Amino acid sequence: MPKRQTTGLNSRTQAFVLSLPRPVKRLLAFGLDATLCVLAVWCSLALRLETLSPFAFSGSLPIAVSVALALPIFIAFGLYKAIFRYSGREALVHLARAVGVYGIFYFLVFSLIGVTGVPRSLGLTQPTLLFFLIGTSRWLLGRWIGASITGGDRALWPGVLIYGVGSAGQQLAHAVNAATQRRFIGFLDDDPALWNNTINGWRVYPREKLDFLIKSKGAKELWLAMPSISGPKRKALVEFLRLHQIRVQTLPNLSDLASGRVRVKDIRELDIDELLGREQVTPDLRLFDADIKGKTVLVTGAGGSIGSELCRQILAVGPDKLILLDNSEYSLYKINQDLGKQVLAKAGQLTDTDTDTDTDTDLVAPILGSVTDDALIRRVFKTWHPDTVFHAAAYKHVPLLESNPVQGIKNNVWGTLVCARHSLEFGVSKFVLVSTDKAVRPTNIMGASKRLAELVVQAFAADSKSSRTIFTMVRFGNVIGSSGSVIPLFRTQIAGGGPVTVTHPEVTRYFMSIREAAQLVIQAGAMAKGGEVFLLDMGKPVKILELAREIVELSGFTVREEQNPRGDIEVKFTGLRAGEKLYEELLIGNNPKDTLHPKIKRADEPFVLLGELLNQLRVLETELDNHNLTAIQESLKTLVSGYLSPPGKL
């Protein structure tokens, strides 16, 4: 019981110290260092004079000189701007420099020049002792205060290994213990010349020692600090790491890092490209800039997965104006805030404390509303006169749209129709529809509605050959991290202890990163002449079951199955959902053509003339207004070639 009371008192003291204003904390640090100056003089004289009362001799002058020299020098070196709980090797080096300068002056006064009654050895021993005392005090305070924040005994924290001894790895190593409840163990690297050597006091191991480090050193996490490694090499490394029970995370690519320095908060889960070894192609700047640089760009669905990444990529190019349209207040707020930070970061004005940043309204205009609101969309086009429109607004969750077909069709089809019509009316140069592989021979409402949206764009393209507006569309598969992606779901299920749910053991999907998809959409749009369907190279289709196994293993767990009944996470099959296909396709016809970009193909697909299509859509609109589900299903079968609705479902 007394021990518990002591612990509570200690915690309250720690909390009180942490709550003090920064100026008060600095005054306390001044007082501590002044006291340590006195103690260093006392210890030095006591050792030299072999007495416990050295101040009976000539202690006052050495003390006065010590305090008068130390505090201004320490202030000049910025020692009182440091946060003690984050003190590490770099802080110790900084302290050594400050005490070194102090020691030169102190040595000059008491050893070279000399003061009557004061031993000349004081000029050497006192700065040495002062460095030891201040360094120890900083370390103890950091441990004491840090324990109240991070939760106590560092020896119990999970161990972290960093793969890669480059600049990024070393920066990350310095940050681990200070910023997280983790304990840094050492580096892994592929260079034999580095094995068993130390870098800044940390040992470098060959990767063959990984099992040993997991079992004997308590390694629980491995962070990949190789932001420049190629896709195939990363894939080979990931395959090796899957064989070991350790959670694997990574730094993003150098171009994705928010600043020049590497921080622990930059660490993230492996994305699909790293799991699959997919190699991204550097954007062609001529294509990337063509429809954006110096122009007014409108992005519908700006707060969604693809829409928000399109906005980030567009803003980086340098448009004259970027208009954000979304019907979700929070999504619009979030992307507006993100773009504001991007503007500050580009100007070199963003700091780690910027959490609520307003966007420069001269550059970005957030518009809250639906693409089906004809009056609003017309007002947006009339006010801003966009040069380029990226139409990414869509409902895309397959099971949800099976249960809500009317709203799904109205949003996806009529939203496209409204935006296309006003693009033509106000002379937009380029209209790019963001589409999906689910539009090819669809088996669900989402896919059928997106194919109808494609038909709308194709019809406008054929009908507007003499106008300045070019209508085109880009079709691709799943993107990692989107609101409908299985990857975030798997990670959430794993964090909860499982099971991981897969609909069918044979289900396959195409995947690419949101960043790559957005870049390719922009470049495909720049190549458009009118009416084309651009297809993004999604690589090879991925078996979802194998992807689930890989994510489980790279999270540091094993799959529980018949061959391994003691595994950690079970994979459970739930059955195909309403409207779900075993596999997806990108092409309705055959023989897609190459383009200027190696990862973009072009196809010419059948379409319906605008007049005929509008007549059919009027019929469908009446059926939607009447909520006549049977008639809606029949109309979709007539309008969308290859559409097969699930039996008994709409």
C-alpha positions as CSV (number, residue, x, y, z in Angstrom):
1,M,0.0,0.0,0.0
2,P,2.7,2.6,0.8
3,K,4.4,1.8,-2.5
4,R,1.1,2.6,-4.3
5,Q,0.9,5.9,-2.5
6,T,4.5,6.8,-3.4
7,T,3.8,5.9,-7.0
8,G,0.7,8.2,-7.0
9,L,2.7,11.0,-5.5
10,N,5.4,10.6,-8.1
11,S,2.8,10.7,-10.9
12,R,1.3,13.8,-9.5
13,T,4.7,15.4,-9.3
14,Q,5.5,14.5,-12.9
15,A,2.1,15.8,-14.1
16,F,2.7,19.1,-12.2
17,V,6.1,19.6,-13.8
18,L,4.8,18.8,-17.2
19,S,1.9,21.3,-16.7
20,L,4.3,24.2,-15.9
21,P,4.5,27.0,-18.5
22,R,7.6,26.8,-20.7
23,P,9.3,30.0,-19.2
24,V,8.9,28.5,-15.7
25,K,10.5,25.3,-16.9
26,R,13.4,27.2,-18.4
27,L,13.9,29.1,-15.1
28,L,14.0,25.8,-13.3
29,A,16.6,24.6,-15.8
30,F,18.7,27.7,-15.2
31,G,18.5,27.1,-11.5
32,L,19.5,23.5,-11.9
33,D,22.5,24.2,-14.0
34,A,23.6,27.0,-11.7
35,T,23.4,24.5,-8.8
36,L,25.4,22.0,-10.8
37,C,28.0,24.6,-11.5
38,V,28.4,25.1,-7.7
39,L,28.5,21.3,-7.1
40,A,31.1,20.8,-9.9
41,V,33.4,23.5,-8.2
42,W,32.8,21.9,-4.8
43,C,33.6,18.4,-6.0
44,S,36.7,19.6,-7.9
45,L,38.1,21.5,-4.9
46,A,37.2,18.7,-2.5
47,L,39.1,16.2,-4.6
48,R,42.1,18.5,-5.0
49,L,42.3,19.8,-1.4
50,E,41.2,16.5,0.2
51,T,38.7,18.3,2.5
52,L,34.9,18.3,2.7
53,S,34.9,22.1,3.3
54,P,36.8,23.4,0.3
55,F,34.9,26.7,0.2
56,A,36.8,27.7,3.4
57,F,39.6,28.4,0.9
58,S,38.8,30.3,-2.3
59,G,35.5,28.8,-3.5
60,S,33.4,31.9,-4.1
61,L,35.3,33.3,-7.1
62,P,35.4,29.9,-9.1
63,I,31.6,29.6,-8.4
64,A,30.9,33.1,-9.6
65,V,33.0,32.7,-12.7
66,S,31.4,29.3,-13.5
67,V,27.8,30.5,-13.3
68,A,28.6,33.8,-15.1
69,L,30.2,31.9,-18.0
70,A,28.0,28.8,-18.2
71,L,24.5,30.2,-18.3
72,P,25.1,32.8,-21.2
73,I,27.1,30.2,-23.2
74,F,24.3,27.5,-22.7
75,I,21.7,30.0,-23.7
76,A,23.7,30.9,-26.8
77,F,23.9,27.2,-27.7
78,G,20.1,26.8,-27.3
79,L,20.3,24.2,-24.5
80,Y,17.2,25.6,-22.9
81,K,15.1,25.2,-26.0
82,A,15.5,21.4,-25.9
83,I,12.8,19.2,-24.5
84,F,14.5,17.0,-21.8
85,R,12.3,14.0,-22.3
86,Y,13.5,13.8,-26.0
87,S,17.1,14.2,-25.1
88,G,19.3,11.7,-27.0
89,R,22.7,11.4,-28.5
90,E,22.3,14.5,-30.6
91,A,21.4,16.5,-27.5
92,L,24.5,15.1,-25.7
93,V,26.8,16.1,-28.6
94,H,25.2,19.6,-28.5
95,L,25.8,19.8,-24.7
96,A,29.5,18.7,-25.2
97,R,30.0,21.5,-27.6
98,A,28.6,24.1,-25.2
99,V,30.6,22.8,-22.3
100,G,33.7,22.6,-24.5
101,V,33.4,26.3,-25.2
102,Y,32.7,27.0,-21.5
103,G,35.7,24.8,-20.6
104,I,38.1,26.8,-22.8
105,F,37.3,30.1,-21.0
106,Y,37.3,28.4,-17.6
107,F,40.7,26.8,-18.3
108,L,42.0,30.1,-19.6
109,V,41.0,31.9,-16.3
110,F,42.1,29.3,-13.7
111,S,44.8,27.2,-15.4
112,L,46.6,29.5,-17.9
113,I,46.2,32.9,-16.1
114,G,45.8,31.5,-12.6
115,V,44.1,32.9,-9.5
116,T,45.8,33.1,-6.2
117,G,44.6,30.5,-3.8
118,V,42.8,28.5,-6.5
119,P,44.4,25.2,-7.7
120,R,45.2,25.4,-11.4
121,S,43.8,21.9,-11.9
122,L,40.3,23.4,-11.3
123,G,40.4,24.6,-14.9
124,L,40.4,21.0,-16.2
125,T,38.5,19.1,-13.6
126,Q,35.5,21.4,-13.1
127,P,34.3,21.6,-16.8
128,T,34.8,17.8,-17.0
129,L,32.6,17.3,-13.9
130,L,30.1,19.9,-15.0
131,F,29.6,18.0,-18.3
132,F,29.1,14.7,-16.5
133,L,26.6,16.3,-14.0
134,I,24.5,18.2,-16.6
135,G,24.5,15.2,-19.0
136,T,23.4,12.9,-16.2
137,S,20.8,15.3,-15.0
138,R,19.3,15.7,-18.4
139,W,19.2,11.9,-18.9
140,L,17.6,11.3,-15.5
141,L,15.0,14.0,-16.0
142,G,14.2,12.7,-19.5
143,R,13.7,9.2,-18.1
144,W,11.6,10.4,-15.1
145,I,9.3,12.7,-17.2
146,G,9.2,10.4,-20.2
147,A,8.1,7.5,-18.0
148,S,5.0,9.5,-17.0
149,I,4.1,9.9,-20.6
150,T,5.1,6.7,-22.2
151,G,4.2,4.3,-19.4
152,G,7.2,3.2,-17.4
153,D,9.8,0.5,-17.8
154,R,11.5,0.8,-21.2
155,A,12.7,-2.8,-20.9
156,L,9.1,-4.0,-21.3
157,W,8.5,-2.0,-24.5
158,P,8.4,-3.9,-27.8
159,G,11.7,-4.0,-29.6
160,V,12.2,-2.4,-33.0
161,L,14.6,-3.3,-35.7
162,I,15.3,-0.9,-38.6
163,Y,16.2,-2.5,-42.0
164,G,18.6,-0.1,-43.7
165,V,21.6,1.8,-42.4
166,G,21.3,4.8,-44.7
167,S,20.5,8.3,-43.7
168,A,16.8,7.6,-43.3
169,G,17.5,4.6,-41.1
170,Q,19.9,6.5,-38.8
171,Q,17.5,9.5,-38.5
172,L,14.7,7.0,-37.6
173,A,16.9,5.3,-35.0
174,H,17.5,8.6,-33.2
175,A,13.8,9.2,-33.0
176,V,12.5,5.8,-31.9
177,N,13.1,5.8,-28.1
178,A,12.3,9.4,-27.7
179,A,9.0,9.5,-29.5
180,T,7.4,6.1,-29.0
181,Q,6.8,3.3,-26.5
182,R,9.4,1.3,-28.3
183,R,12.9,0.1,-27.7
184,F,15.4,0.3,-30.5
185,I,17.5,-2.9,-30.8
186,G,19.7,-2.3,-33.9
187,F,19.9,-2.4,-37.6
188,L,19.6,-5.1,-40.3
189,D,21.4,-4.5,-43.6
190,D,22.4,-6.5,-46.7
191,D,25.9,-5.1,-46.8
192,P,28.4,-7.7,-45.3
193,A,30.9,-4.9,-44.7
194,L,28.6,-3.5,-42.1
195,W,27.7,-6.7,-40.2
196,N,28.7,-6.8,-36.5
197,N,29.9,-3.2,-36.7
198,T,28.2,-0.3,-34.8
199,I,26.6,2.8,-36.2
200,N,26.2,5.6,-33.6
201,G,26.5,2.9,-30.9
202,W,23.9,0.5,-32.5
203,R,24.9,-2.8,-33.9
204,V,24.3,-3.9,-37.5
205,Y,23.1,-7.5,-38.0
206,P,22.7,-9.6,-41.2
207,R,19.1,-10.4,-41.9
208,E,19.8,-14.1,-41.2
209,K,19.9,-13.1,-37.5
210,L,16.3,-12.0,-37.6
211,D,14.9,-15.1,-35.8
212,F,17.6,-14.8,-33.1
213,L,16.7,-11.1,-32.6
214,I,13.0,-11.9,-32.3
215,K,13.5,-14.7,-29.8
216,S,16.4,-13.3,-27.7
217,K,16.0,-9.5,-28.0
218,G,12.3,-9.3,-28.1
219,A,12.0,-7.8,-31.6
220,K,8.3,-7.2,-32.4
221,E,8.5,-4.7,-35.2
222,L,10.7,-4.2,-38.2
223,W,10.7,-0.8,-40.0
224,L,11.9,-0.7,-43.6
225,A,14.0,2.5,-44.0
226,M,14.9,2.1,-47.7
227,P,12.7,4.7,-49.4
228,S,14.6,4.4,-52.7
229,I,14.6,0.6,-53.1
230,S,13.1,-0.7,-56.4
231,G,9.8,-2.6,-56.5
232,P,11.1,-6.0,-57.3
233,K,13.8,-5.8,-54.6
234,R,11.3,-4.7,-52.1
235,K,9.0,-7.6,-53.1
236,A,11.8,-10.1,-52.6
237,L,12.5,-8.6,-49.2
238,V,8.9,-8.7,-48.2
239,E,8.7,-12.4,-49.2
240,F,11.7,-13.1,-46.9
241,L,10.1,-11.2,-44.0
242,R,6.8,-13.1,-44.3
243,L,8.7,-16.2,-43.1
244,H,9.4,-14.6,-39.7
245,Q,6.8,-13.6,-37.1
246,I,7.4,-9.9,-36.9
247,R,5.3,-6.9,-37.8
248,V,6.7,-5.1,-40.9
249,Q,6.1,-1.4,-41.6
250,T,7.9,1.1,-43.8
251,L,8.9,4.7,-44.6
252,P,7.2,6.1,-47.7
253,N,9.1,7.1,-50.8
254,L,11.4,10.1,-50.5
255,S,9.1,12.1,-52.6
256,D,6.2,11.4,-50.2
257,L,8.0,12.5,-47.0
258,A,6.5,15.7,-45.6
259,S,9.9,17.3,-44.9
260,G,13.6,16.7,-45.3
261,R,13.9,14.8,-42.1
262,V,12.6,11.4,-41.2
263,R,10.2,11.1,-38.3
264,V,8.6,8.1,-36.5
265,K,5.1,9.4,-37.5
266,D,6.1,8.8,-41.2
267,I,6.2,5.1,-40.6
268,R,3.2,3.4,-42.2
269,E,1.8,0.0,-43.2
270,L,3.1,-1.6,-46.4
271,D,0.8,-0.6,-49.3
272,I,-0.3,-2.8,-52.2
273,D,2.6,-1.9,-54.5
274,E,5.1,-3.0,-51.9
275,L,3.2,-6.2,-51.2
276,L,3.0,-7.0,-55.0
277,G,6.4,-5.5,-56.0
278,R,4.7,-3.2,-58.4
279,E,7.0,-0.6,-60.0
280,Q,5.6,2.9,-60.5
281,V,6.5,4.9,-63.6
282,T,7.6,8.5,-63.2
283,P,4.9,10.8,-64.5
284,D,5.4,12.4,-67.9
285,L,5.5,16.1,-67.0
286,R,4.3,17.2,-70.4
287,L,1.1,15.1,-69.9
288,F,0.9,15.9,-66.3
289,D,0.9,19.7,-66.8
290,A,-1.1,19.9,-70.0
291,D,-4.6,20.3,-68.6
292,I,-3.7,21.7,-65.2
293,K,-0.8,24.2,-65.0
294,G,-2.1,27.7,-65.0
295,K,-5.7,26.5,-65.5
296,T,-9.0,26.4,-63.5
297,V,-9.7,22.8,-62.6
298,L,-12.8,21.3,-61.1
299,V,-12.8,18.0,-59.2
300,T,-16.1,16.5,-58.3
301,G,-16.1,14.0,-55.4
302,A,-13.1,16.0,-54.2
303,G,-13.3,14.5,-50.7
304,G,-13.3,10.9,-51.8
305,S,-10.4,8.4,-52.1
306,I,-9.5,9.2,-55.7
307,G,-10.9,12.7,-55.7
308,S,-8.8,13.9,-52.8
309,E,-5.6,12.4,-54.3
310,L,-6.4,14.0,-57.6
311,C,-6.6,17.3,-55.8
312,R,-3.2,16.9,-54.1
313,Q,-1.6,16.0,-57.4
314,I,-3.3,18.9,-59.2
315,L,-2.3,21.4,-56.6
316,A,1.3,20.3,-56.8
317,V,1.4,21.1,-60.5
318,G,0.2,24.7,-60.0
319,P,-3.3,25.4,-61.3
320,D,-4.7,28.9,-61.5
321,K,-7.7,27.8,-59.5
322,L,-8.8,24.5,-58.0
323,I,-12.5,24.0,-57.3
324,L,-13.5,21.2,-54.9
325,L,-17.0,19.9,-55.0
326,D,-18.4,17.2,-52.6
327,N,-21.7,16.5,-50.9
328,S,-20.0,15.3,-47.7
329,E,-19.3,18.2,-45.3
330,Y,-16.6,16.4,-43.4
331,S,-14.9,15.1,-46.5
332,L,-14.8,18.5,-48.1
333,Y,-13.5,20.1,-44.8
334,K,-10.8,17.4,-44.6
335,I,-9.4,17.8,-48.1
336,N,-9.6,21.6,-47.8
337,Q,-7.5,21.4,-44.6
338,D,-5.0,19.0,-46.3
339,L,-4.6,21.3,-49.3
340,G,-4.0,24.2,-47.0
341,K,-1.1,22.3,-45.3
342,Q,0.2,21.4,-48.8
343,V,0.3,25.1,-49.8
344,L,2.2,25.9,-46.6
345,A,4.6,23.0,-47.0
346,K,5.4,24.1,-50.5
347,A,6.1,27.6,-49.3
348,G,8.3,26.1,-46.5
349,Q,6.0,27.5,-43.8
350,L,4.5,24.3,-42.4
351,T,5.5,23.2,-38.9
352,D,4.6,20.0,-36.9
353,T,2.2,22.1,-34.8
354,D,0.0,23.2,-37.7
355,T,-3.1,21.1,-37.2
356,D,-6.0,23.4,-38.3
357,T,-4.9,25.3,-41.4
358,D,-7.2,27.3,-43.7
359,T,-6.6,27.1,-47.4
360,D,-5.7,30.1,-49.4
361,T,-9.1,31.0,-50.9
362,D,-7.5,32.7,-53.9
363,L,-6.3,29.3,-55.0
364,V,-8.8,26.7,-53.7
365,A,-12.6,27.0,-53.7
366,P,-14.5,24.4,-51.7
367,I,-18.1,23.9,-52.8
368,L,-20.6,21.8,-50.7
369,G,-23.3,20.2,-52.8
370,S,-24.4,17.3,-55.0
371,V,-23.5,16.7,-58.6
372,T,-27.2,16.0,-59.2
373,D,-28.2,19.6,-58.2
374,D,-28.5,21.1,-61.7
375,A,-28.9,24.7,-60.5
376,L,-25.8,24.5,-58.2
377,I,-23.7,22.8,-60.9
378,R,-24.7,25.5,-63.4
379,R,-23.8,28.2,-61.0
380,V,-20.4,26.6,-60.3
381,F,-19.6,26.5,-64.0
382,K,-20.9,30.0,-64.7
383,T,-18.9,31.4,-61.7
384,W,-15.6,29.7,-62.2
385,H,-15.5,28.7,-65.9
386,P,-13.3,25.6,-65.3
387,D,-10.9,24.6,-68.1
388,T,-10.7,21.0,-66.9
389,V,-13.2,18.8,-65.1
390,F,-12.3,15.5,-63.3
391,H,-15.6,13.9,-62.5
392,A,-14.8,11.5,-59.6
393,A,-18.1,11.9,-57.7
394,A,-19.8,8.5,-57.4
395,Y,-21.4,6.0,-55.0
396,K,-19.2,2.9,-55.3
397,H,-19.9,0.5,-52.4
398,V,-21.3,-2.6,-54.2
399,P,-23.5,-4.1,-51.4
400,L,-24.8,-0.7,-50.3
401,L,-26.0,0.2,-53.8
402,E,-27.7,-3.2,-54.2
403,S,-29.8,-2.1,-51.2
404,N,-30.2,1.5,-52.5
405,P,-30.4,1.2,-56.3
406,V,-32.5,4.4,-56.9
407,Q,-30.0,6.8,-55.2
408,G,-27.0,4.9,-56.6
409,I,-28.3,5.3,-60.2
410,K,-29.4,8.9,-59.8
411,N,-26.1,10.0,-58.3
412,N,-23.8,8.0,-60.7
413,V,-25.7,8.6,-63.9
414,W,-27.6,11.9,-63.5
415,G,-24.6,13.4,-61.7
416,T,-22.5,12.6,-64.8
417,L,-25.2,13.9,-67.1
418,V,-25.6,17.2,-65.3
419,C,-21.8,17.8,-65.2
420,A,-21.3,16.8,-68.8
421,R,-24.1,19.0,-70.0
422,H,-22.8,22.1,-68.3
423,S,-19.2,21.3,-69.4
424,L,-20.4,21.5,-72.9
425,E,-22.5,24.7,-72.3
426,F,-19.7,26.6,-70.7
427,G,-16.9,25.5,-73.0
428,V,-14.8,23.2,-70.7
429,S,-11.7,22.1,-72.6
430,K,-11.5,18.6,-71.1
431,F,-14.0,16.4,-69.2
432,V,-12.6,13.3,-67.7
433,L,-14.8,10.7,-66.1
434,V,-13.2,8.5,-63.4
435,S,-14.7,5.0,-64.0
436,T,-14.2,1.4,-62.7
437,D,-13.6,-2.1,-63.9
438,K,-16.9,-3.0,-62.4
439,A,-18.5,-1.3,-65.4
440,V,-17.4,-4.1,-67.7
441,R,-20.2,-6.7,-68.0
442,P,-21.6,-5.6,-64.6
443,T,-23.4,-7.9,-62.2
444,N,-24.3,-5.1,-59.7
445,I,-26.0,-1.7,-59.6
446,M,-22.7,0.1,-59.0
447,G,-21.1,-1.4,-62.1
448,A,-24.2,-0.9,-64.2
449,S,-24.6,2.7,-63.1
450,K,-21.0,3.4,-63.9
451,R,-21.3,1.9,-67.3
452,L,-24.3,4.1,-67.9
453,A,-22.2,7.1,-66.9
454,E,-19.6,6.0,-69.4
455,L,-22.3,5.8,-72.1
456,V,-23.3,9.4,-71.2
457,V,-19.7,10.6,-71.7
458,Q,-19.3,8.6,-74.9
459,A,-22.6,10.0,-76.3
460,F,-21.5,13.6,-75.5
461,A,-18.1,13.0,-77.1
462,A,-19.8,11.8,-80.3
463,D,-22.3,14.6,-80.3
464,S,-19.8,17.4,-79.6
465,K,-17.2,16.8,-82.3
466,S,-17.5,20.4,-83.5
467,S,-17.3,21.9,-80.0
468,R,-14.1,22.7,-78.0
469,T,-15.0,20.2,-75.2
470,I,-13.2,16.8,-75.2
471,F,-15.1,14.1,-73.3
472,T,-13.1,11.0,-72.2
473,M,-13.0,8.4,-69.4
474,V,-10.4,6.4,-67.5
475,R,-11.3,2.9,-66.2
476,F,-9.3,1.0,-63.5
477,G,-9.7,-1.4,-60.7
478,N,-9.3,-1.2,-56.9
479,V,-7.1,1.3,-55.2
480,I,-5.4,0.5,-51.9
481,G,-6.7,2.6,-49.0
482,S,-10.0,3.6,-50.6
483,S,-13.2,3.6,-48.6
484,G,-14.2,0.3,-50.3
485,S,-10.8,-1.4,-50.2
486,V,-10.4,-4.8,-48.5
487,I,-6.9,-3.9,-47.2
488,P,-8.0,-1.4,-44.4
489,L,-10.7,-4.0,-43.5
490,F,-8.1,-6.7,-43.2
491,R,-5.9,-4.6,-41.0
492,T,-8.8,-3.7,-38.7
493,Q,-9.8,-7.3,-38.4
494,I,-6.2,-8.3,-37.6
495,A,-5.9,-5.6,-34.9
496,G,-9.1,-7.1,-33.3
497,G,-7.6,-10.6,-33.2
498,G,-9.5,-11.9,-36.3
499,P,-11.0,-13.6,-38.1
500,V,-10.1,-12.1,-41.4
501,T,-13.0,-12.4,-43.7
502,V,-12.7,-13.4,-47.4
503,T,-15.8,-13.9,-49.5
504,H,-14.6,-16.8,-51.6
505,P,-11.3,-18.7,-51.8
506,E,-11.0,-18.0,-55.6
507,V,-12.0,-14.3,-55.7
508,T,-9.4,-12.1,-57.4
509,R,-9.0,-8.3,-57.9
510,Y,-6.7,-5.8,-59.6
511,F,-5.0,-3.3,-57.3
512,M,-2.9,-0.2,-57.5
513,S,-2.0,2.7,-55.1
514,I,-4.3,5.8,-55.0
515,R,-1.3,7.9,-55.8
516,E,-0.4,6.0,-59.0
517,A,-4.1,5.8,-60.1
518,A,-4.5,9.6,-59.7
519,Q,-1.3,10.3,-61.6
520,L,-2.3,8.0,-64.5
521,V,-5.8,9.5,-64.6
522,I,-4.4,13.0,-65.1
523,Q,-2.0,11.8,-67.8
524,A,-4.6,9.7,-69.6
525,G,-6.9,12.7,-69.7
526,A,-4.2,14.8,-71.3
527,M,-3.9,12.3,-74.2
528,A,-7.7,12.4,-75.0
529,K,-9.0,13.3,-78.4
530,G,-12.6,12.5,-77.5
531,G,-14.7,9.4,-76.7
532,E,-11.8,7.1,-75.8
533,V,-11.9,4.7,-72.9
534,F,-8.5,4.7,-71.3
535,L,-7.5,1.6,-69.3
536,L,-4.8,1.7,-66.6
537,D,-2.4,-1.2,-66.5
538,M,-3.3,-2.8,-63.2
539,G,-0.7,-5.5,-63.4
540,K,-1.7,-9.1,-62.6
541,P,-4.9,-9.8,-60.7
542,V,-4.4,-10.7,-57.1
543,K,-6.0,-13.6,-55.2
544,I,-7.6,-12.0,-52.2
545,L,-7.0,-15.1,-50.0
546,E,-3.3,-14.9,-50.7
547,L,-3.3,-11.1,-50.0
548,A,-5.1,-11.8,-46.7
549,R,-2.4,-14.4,-45.7
550,E,0.4,-12.0,-46.6
551,I,-1.1,-9.1,-44.5
552,V,-1.6,-11.4,-41.5
553,E,2.0,-12.6,-41.7
554,L,3.5,-9.2,-42.2
555,S,1.6,-8.0,-39.2
556,G,3.6,-10.4,-37.1
557,F,1.1,-13.2,-36.8
558,T,0.5,-16.7,-38.3
559,V,-2.6,-17.9,-40.1
560,R,-4.7,-20.5,-38.2
561,E,-5.6,-23.3,-40.6
562,E,-5.7,-27.1,-40.8
563,Q,-1.9,-27.3,-41.3
564,N,-1.3,-24.8,-38.4
565,P,-4.2,-25.2,-35.8
566,R,-2.2,-23.1,-33.3
567,G,-2.0,-20.1,-35.6
568,D,-3.0,-16.6,-34.4
569,I,-5.5,-15.4,-37.0
570,E,-8.2,-17.4,-38.7
571,V,-9.3,-16.7,-42.3
572,K,-13.1,-17.1,-42.6
573,F,-15.0,-17.5,-45.9
574,T,-18.3,-15.6,-45.9
575,G,-19.7,-16.2,-49.4
576,L,-19.9,-13.8,-52.4
577,R,-21.9,-10.7,-51.6
578,A,-24.9,-9.5,-53.6
579,G,-23.6,-8.4,-57.1
580,E,-20.0,-9.5,-56.4
581,K,-18.0,-11.2,-59.2
582,L,-15.2,-13.7,-58.7
583,Y,-13.0,-11.6,-61.0
584,E,-13.1,-8.2,-62.7
585,E,-12.3,-7.2,-66.2
586,L,-11.1,-3.9,-67.7
587,L,-12.1,-4.3,-71.3
588,I,-15.5,-4.9,-73.0
589,G,-14.1,-5.6,-76.5
590,N,-10.7,-6.8,-77.5
591,N,-7.3,-5.5,-78.7
592,P,-6.7,-2.3,-76.6
593,K,-4.2,0.0,-78.3
594,D,-0.9,1.4,-76.8
595,T,-0.6,5.1,-76.0
596,L,2.4,7.4,-75.2
597,H,2.4,6.1,-71.7
598,P,3.5,2.5,-71.0
599,K,0.8,2.0,-68.3
600,I,-2.1,3.4,-70.2
601,K,-4.0,1.6,-72.9
602,R,-6.8,3.0,-75.2
603,A,-9.9,1.3,-76.3
604,D,-12.8,2.3,-78.6
605,E,-16.0,0.7,-77.3
606,P,-19.6,0.7,-78.5
607,F,-21.9,3.5,-77.4
608,V,-25.4,4.9,-78.0
609,L,-26.1,8.2,-79.7
610,L,-27.0,11.1,-77.4
611,G,-30.6,11.6,-78.6
612,E,-31.4,7.9,-78.2
613,L,-29.6,7.6,-74.9
614,L,-31.5,10.7,-73.5
615,N,-34.8,9.2,-74.5
616,Q,-34.0,5.9,-72.7
617,L,-32.8,7.8,-69.6
618,R,-36.1,9.7,-69.5
619,V,-37.9,6.4,-69.2
620,L,-35.5,5.2,-66.6
621,E,-35.9,8.4,-64.6
622,T,-39.7,7.9,-64.4
623,E,-39.1,4.4,-63.2
624,L,-36.7,5.7,-60.6
625,D,-39.1,8.3,-59.4
626,N,-41.8,5.7,-59.1
627,H,-39.4,3.3,-57.4
628,N,-40.4,0.6,-59.8
629,L,-37.6,-1.9,-59.1
630,T,-38.7,-4.5,-61.7
631,A,-38.9,-1.9,-64.5
632,I,-35.5,-0.4,-63.4
633,Q,-33.9,-3.8,-63.7
634,E,-35.3,-4.4,-67.1
635,S,-34.2,-0.9,-68.3
636,L,-30.7,-1.5,-67.0
637,K,-30.6,-4.8,-69.0
638,T,-31.6,-2.9,-72.1
639,L,-29.3,0.0,-71.6
640,V,-26.2,-1.8,-70.4
641,S,-24.8,-4.6,-72.6
642,G,-23.9,-7.7,-70.6
643,Y,-25.6,-6.6,-67.4
644,L,-26.7,-9.6,-65.3
645,S,-28.4,-8.8,-62.0
646,P,-28.1,-11.3,-59.2
647,P,-31.2,-13.6,-59.0
648,G,-33.9,-12.0,-56.9
649,K,-31.8,-9.0,-56.2
650,L,-31.8,-5.4,-57.4
